[in-house]
Amino acid sequence: MTVGEFCNREVVVAEKETTIVEAAKLMRKYHVGDLVVVDRSGGRTIPVGIVTDRDIVVELVAGEVDLDAACAGDIMSHELMTAGDHDGILETLQKMRGKGIRRLPVVNGQGGLEGILAIDDLLELLAEELTLLAKAAGRGQERERKLRP
């Protein structure tokens, strides 16, 4: 399975100039914990950073920074790591784990934003897969019991 097959295609985005208050309102409206900061050029939406709810709380609120004086571009992560839409899930998970990343924008071959992959989404996928494995094992044992004389 590829990242592109599994990622969430409904990504909430913001521009660098988006105020922190606007960013927080977007997160609340769409029930998300992050915004992908993008540049729009040539008809493409290119991810350039990410802002999380934790960034807002830890960097701004706890630092007692005036929220009206800051924007998404000020606090976004500048070393943005992305995954290609054709990358494998396992390799991407290993990359995320190695860098301590919980959310990863997914891009196409031209660098355009296609979706976002979150650890929570991967946990849900793995839980479903493990449930199917457990059910298969249980059915096999049940079948064996029925076949015994």
C-alpha positions, 0 to 999 in steps of 0.5 A: 500500500502506498502513502497516496492510497492511504493519506487523508486528502482533505488537508486544511491549509494556510498561507505564511501570512495567516494570523495565529488567531485565524490559524487557531480558528481554522483548526477549531472549525475543521477539528484538526491539530495542524495546518499545512502552510503553503505557497501557491504558484503556477497553479500548484499548492506547495507545502512549505511548513506546518503549524500544530496546535502544540506550536501555538500553545508552547511557542506563543501562549506559554511564551506570552507572545501577542497572538496578533503580532505573529503569523503562521510563517513565524512559527511553522516548522521550516525543515518540512519533511514530506512523503511522495504519494508513491512511497510505501507506508512502512518506509514512510512510517520508519522515516516519521519515527526516525525524525519524531514526526507525527504528521507528514504532508504528502506530495506528488511528483511535482511537489504539489500537496496531495494529502497528509499522513498522520500517526493516528491514521496509521494506528487506525490502519494497523489496528484494523489489520491486526483485528482481521488477522486475529479474526482469521486465526480464530476462524481457523481454530474454530474450523479445526474444532468442527473437523475433529471427530 
